[in-house]
Amino acid sequence: MRNEELREHFTITLEERYLLPHWRKEGNILGFIVLLKAFKFLGYPPRRKEDVPMPVVSWISQQSDVDPAEFESYDWKGRLYDKHLASVRGFMGFRPAGGDDLQKLTEWLVGEGRNHPSRSKMFSAVIQRFRYLRLELPVEKELQRLVNSAWRQYLNVTCQKISEHLPSETREKMDQCLSMGSDDKDRFEWVKANPGKFGMKTLLYEIRRLQFVNEFEIKVDIHLRDVPDDVLKLLRERAVPEGS
């Protein structure tokens, strides 16, 4: 971690110093302030003592005039740690997220999906939302499950809206495309199949497929007007045949 980042995120403020006299032993003082600054930086308490980089401990120890070696004696999961964590939460106004919180966050992500229409953008957005609501971030796997669930729901809602914008005749034609043709071939697989060997026969074959697709008369500015560009790109990529 660079010195600029240490100064920006791990410099002890005057308000934070007022909390330190509560903890008399040097190891406890250092452990408490490391927990506080790491929590503020991450949005959740570090899971293990080893997760805190030593440059952070050294930088904080210099400011608190405590030997950084004292951090080794701090019991990260003991009774005193629990008191420290409660004090940090009270000072910051944060609390752990419960089941109802996670459900509401998922619903929020789905409702705001147009503003962050990709998994990575949803991931960044929900982290900021946790901070805004003063909720501790869950472990990464749980947060990823939340985002994946919201992303799937958002895509389902988006596809449903696209379907609602399409004329009934177009929807019927699409349903027929998913059924078997008179030659017992899957029409959808026929539409998205790779072109054959170059030649006049292949050219005429591709013209016929293009005409078939154009008959759907799907217009981006009408039927897909509310779909974000990122989602349109994803839907196009899904429709492209593998290996093309």
RAHULIN-V447601 format. One line per field, one symbol per residue. burial: I if it has 16 or more other C-alpha atoms within 10 Angstrom, else O. A space follows every 50 residues. Layout:
burial: ???
This chain:
burial: OOOOOOOOOIOIOOOOOOOIOOOOOIIIIIIIIIIIIIIIOOIIIIOOIO OOOOOIIIIIIOOIOIOIOIIOOIOIOOOIIOOIIOOIIOOOOIIOIOOO OIOOIIIOIIOOIIOIIIIOOIIOIIIOIIIOOIIIIIOOOOIIOIIIOI IOIIIOOIOOOIOOOIOOOOOOOOOOIOOOOOOOOOIIOOIOOOOOOOOO OOOOOIOOOOOOOOOIOOOOOOIIOOIIOOOOOOOOOOOOOOOO
